[in-house]
Every structure is written in C-alpha cells, then in structure tokens.
Amino acid sequence: MPEQGRPPEDEWLTVADVATELGVHPSTVRRWANEQVLRGTRIGRRQFRFRRSALQEFTEHRPANVESRVVPARDTGSLDPLALNSDADLLEPA
C-alpha cells in the first residue's frame, strides 16, 4: 500500500539502484547522500534509501559543482584473463 500523499510510482531505491541509474559507483551515491546533495533516508550506518522523486529532482537540478569523480577504465589491450598463468603474466612489458 502506498504511503499517504505519495504516488505509487514513488518507490524506494537502494544505493545500488541509484548508482546503476546514474552510472556512478555506489560510494559516490553514499558521498552525495552524506553531503546532502542527494536527498535520502539513512537506515543504518552505511545504508540509505532514496525516493524515486528525489532521484528525478537530483537529475533535473544537479548542481554544477557536483562531480561524480568517474575514473575511466584502464585499457587492457588484448589481455586475455584466461591466458594468465601466474602473477608475472600481469606485469606490463618494459
């Protein structure tokens, strides 16, 4: 049953849900919640829940000074993880 005064589509989202939708790491979502940039409800030491409406508000009015600190993935070239036999195989050639 939806809460009084809230539309049924205003569901609760986990940190992982929000991170997936925004394309950021879960620790970034937690940092934004701790900094009160993204409105959420703390339900534990490191756990938050977010209303979908809060996520929509964040994406529509995201402050310009909020960075996601996205780090690009390292290029592994043609490295085949199934071909690795030892830790020495992980070392890049000089």
Backbone as CSV, one residue per row, in Angstrom:
resi,resn,N_x,N_y,N_z,CA_x,CA_y,CA_z,C_x,C_y,C_z
1,MET,0.845,-1.181,0.000,0.000,0.000,0.000,0.889,1.243,0.000
2,PRO,0.656,2.182,-0.919,1.473,3.394,-0.959,1.246,4.277,0.257
3,GLU,2.274,5.016,0.610,2.154,5.935,1.738,1.160,7.032,1.398
4,GLN,0.549,7.574,2.426,-0.412,8.649,2.264,0.246,9.848,1.593
5,GLY,-0.348,10.352,0.524,0.148,11.549,-0.135,1.252,11.302,-1.143
6,ARG,1.663,10.072,-1.340,2.723,9.754,-2.307,2.137,8.885,-3.413
7,PRO,2.482,9.198,-4.655,2.010,8.339,-5.736,2.673,6.971,-5.649
8,PRO,2.003,5.927,-6.116,2.566,4.575,-6.001,3.877,4.401,-6.767
9,GLU,4.136,5.211,-7.791,5.373,5.065,-8.553,6.565,5.721,-7.862
10,ASP,6.361,6.375,-6.702,7.460,6.999,-5.959,8.056,5.964,-5.006
11,GLU,8.699,4.957,-5.594,9.230,3.833,-4.831,10.543,4.179,-4.133
12,TRP,10.907,3.330,-3.184,12.193,3.446,-2.510,13.257,2.766,-3.356
13,LEU,14.424,3.378,-3.453,15.548,2.828,-4.210,16.738,2.632,-3.286
14,THR,17.520,1.606,-3.549,18.738,1.356,-2.778,19.892,2.167,-3.361
15,VAL,21.008,2.169,-2.645,22.215,2.823,-3.142,22.611,2.206,-4.480
16,ALA,22.552,0.883,-4.578,22.921,0.190,-5.820,21.985,0.577,-6.966
17,ASP,20.687,0.695,-6.680,19.724,1.106,-7.710,20.073,2.482,-8.264
18,VAL,20.330,3.430,-7.354,20.635,4.805,-7.750,21.954,4.847,-8.520
19,ALA,22.954,4.115,-8.033,24.254,4.081,-8.706,24.112,3.553,-10.127
20,THR,23.335,2.514,-10.303,23.124,1.946,-11.628,22.427,2.935,-12.548
21,GLU,21.397,3.584,-12.049,20.650,4.539,-12.878,21.476,5.758,-13.255
22,LEU,22.360,6.192,-12.360,23.173,7.375,-12.633,24.507,7.038,-13.288
23,GLY,24.862,5.765,-13.307,26.124,5.352,-13.904,27.335,5.737,-13.086
24,VAL,27.196,5.707,-11.762,28.304,6.037,-10.866,28.511,4.889,-9.881
25,HIS,29.590,4.954,-9.120,29.898,3.940,-8.118,29.000,4.146,-6.892
26,PRO,28.612,3.068,-6.210,27.791,3.217,-5.003,28.397,4.140,-3.947
27,SER,29.732,4.173,-3.825,30.345,5.069,-2.839,30.109,6.535,-3.211
28,THR,29.963,6.823,-4.500,29.647,8.188,-4.931,28.249,8.569,-4.470
29,VAL,27.317,7.641,-4.590,25.941,7.891,-4.134,25.933,8.130,-2.629
30,ARG,26.675,7.309,-1.884,26.744,7.498,-0.423,27.358,8.849,-0.075
31,ARG,28.409,9.245,-0.816,29.049,10.538,-0.557,28.055,11.670,-0.801
32,TRP,27.325,11.613,-1.924,26.328,12.645,-2.210,25.257,12.690,-1.122
33,ALA,24.868,11.530,-0.612,23.869,11.490,0.469,24.450,12.095,1.743
34,ASN,25.698,11.749,2.073,26.342,12.316,3.268,26.509,13.822,3.160
35,GLU,26.783,14.305,1.950,26.947,15.742,1.716,25.597,16.445,1.527
36,GLN,24.522,15.687,1.599,23.146,16.181,1.455,22.905,16.830,0.095
37,VAL,23.612,16.347,-0.909,23.392,16.788,-2.280,22.238,15.992,-2.875
38,LEU,22.153,14.729,-2.496,21.079,13.828,-2.917,20.263,13.479,-1.685
39,ARG,18.978,13.840,-1.726,18.115,13.589,-0.561,17.859,12.099,-0.393
40,GLY,18.104,11.607,0.808,17.868,10.204,1.114,17.585,10.030,2.595
41,THR,17.219,8.811,2.952,16.952,8.476,4.346,17.963,7.442,4.792
42,ARG,18.694,7.765,5.845,19.680,6.828,6.390,18.926,5.757,7.173
43,ILE,19.224,4.497,6.869,18.571,3.404,7.586,19.576,2.525,8.320
44,GLY,20.806,2.934,8.324,21.866,2.193,9.001,23.145,2.999,8.929
45,ARG,24.223,2.397,9.373,25.494,3.121,9.385,25.924,3.563,7.995
46,ARG,25.820,2.662,7.012,26.217,2.987,5.635,25.072,2.789,4.648
47,GLN,23.881,2.571,5.137,22.760,2.278,4.259,21.826,3.472,4.129
48,PHE,21.384,3.707,2.911,20.423,4.760,2.616,19.332,4.189,1.741
49,ARG,18.198,4.856,1.731,17.143,4.604,0.759,16.758,5.955,0.184
50,PHE,16.427,5.941,-1.095,16.110,7.164,-1.814,14.772,7.020,-2.506
51,ARG,13.971,8.063,-2.455,12.720,8.076,-3.213,13.043,8.328,-4.677
52,ARG,12.290,7.702,-5.551,12.477,7.941,-6.982,12.311,9.428,-7.293
53,SER,11.386,10.097,-6.601,11.175,11.534,-6.839,12.422,12.337,-6.473
54,ALA,13.153,11.923,-5.436,14.400,12.609,-5.058,15.460,12.402,-6.133
55,LEU,15.497,11.212,-6.712,16.445,10.939,-7.792,16.111,11.774,-9.028
56,GLN,14.837,11.878,-9.356,14.427,12.699,-10.501,14.764,14.161,-10.263
57,GLU,14.523,14.633,-9.054,14.857,16.021,-8.701,16.357,16.255,-8.829
58,PHE,17.149,15.297,-8.373,18.602,15.410,-8.456,19.063,15.479,-9.910
59,THR,18.533,14.612,-10.754,18.977,14.589,-12.146,18.526,15.832,-12.904
60,GLU,17.393,16.399,-12.535,16.898,17.601,-13.214,17.602,18.867,-12.741
61,HIS,17.996,18.907,-11.472,18.577,20.124,-10.883,19.939,19.853,-10.266
62,ARG,20.705,18.966,-10.871,22.019,18.613,-10.324,22.933,19.833,-10.313
63,PRO,23.446,20.193,-9.138,24.334,21.353,-9.048,25.572,21.158,-9.917
64,ALA,26.040,22.234,-10.502,27.193,22.176,-11.406,28.469,21.762,-10.673
65,ASN,28.547,22.032,-9.374,29.766,21.724,-8.628,29.808,20.284,-8.118
66,VAL,28.801,19.471,-8.447,28.770,18.077,-8.017,29.432,17.230,-9.082
67,GLU,30.534,16.609,-8.692,31.267,15.757,-9.613,31.068,14.301,-9.221
68,SER,31.039,13.446,-10.207,30.886,12.026,-9.914,32.233,11.355,-9.687
69,ARG,33.317,12.050,-10.031,34.662,11.501,-9.893,34.773,10.166,-10.628
70,VAL,34.220,10.098,-11.806,34.281,8.887,-12.607,35.699,8.719,-13.136
71,VAL,36.242,7.564,-12.911,37.590,7.249,-13.379,37.448,6.310,-14.561
72,PRO,38.029,6.668,-15.708,37.907,5.783,-16.861,38.596,4.451,-16.608
73,ALA,38.048,3.406,-17.190,38.629,2.074,-17.036,39.993,2.012,-17.714
74,ARG,40.876,1.262,-17.120,42.215,1.109,-17.686,42.138,0.243,-18.939
75,ASP,42.823,0.657,-19.974,42.855,-0.097,-21.207,43.719,-1.335,-21.009
76,THR,43.122,-2.499,-21.183,43.861,-3.742,-21.007,44.370,-4.288,-22.326
77,GLY,44.123,-3.569,-23.409,44.607,-4.013,-24.714,44.023,-5.360,-25.072
78,SER,44.894,-6.263,-25.451,44.434,-7.589,-25.860,44.673,-8.626,-24.767
79,LEU,44.715,-8.189,-23.527,44.961,-9.090,-22.408,43.796,-10.071,-22.270
80,ASP,44.104,-11.329,-22.272,43.089,-12.375,-22.128,43.212,-12.952,-20.722
81,PRO,42.244,-12.706,-19.846,42.357,-13.185,-18.458,42.441,-14.702,-18.365
82,LEU,41.939,-15.418,-19.361,42.012,-16.875,-19.314,43.411,-17.381,-19.648
83,ALA,44.254,-16.528,-20.243,45.606,-16.930,-20.625,46.633,-16.658,-19.530
84,LEU,46.213,-16.091,-18.418,47.151,-15.775,-17.337,47.471,-17.031,-16.544
85,ASN,48.757,-17.271,-16.351,49.194,-18.444,-15.614,49.760,-18.110,-14.243
86,SER,50.278,-16.899,-14.084,50.867,-16.503,-12.813,50.808,-14.994,-12.679
87,ASP,51.185,-14.484,-11.501,51.204,-13.057,-11.276,52.179,-12.352,-12.206
88,ALA,53.239,-13.048,-12.618,54.226,-12.458,-13.502,53.600,-12.106,-14.856
89,ASP,52.561,-12.845,-15.248,51.883,-12.546,-16.512,51.144,-11.211,-16.467
90,LEU,50.878,-10.693,-15.271,50.162,-9.434,-15.127,51.059,-8.232,-15.326
91,LEU,52.364,-8.421,-15.230,53.292,-7.320,-15.370,53.314,-6.843,-16.810
92,GLU,53.304,-5.525,-16.968,53.328,-4.965,-18.312,54.750,-4.992,-18.836
93,PRO,54.914,-5.248,-20.146,56.274,-5.276,-20.709,56.935,-3.908,-20.600
94,ALA,58.253,-3.910,-20.446,59.006,-2.667,-20.305,59.154,-1.961,-21.620
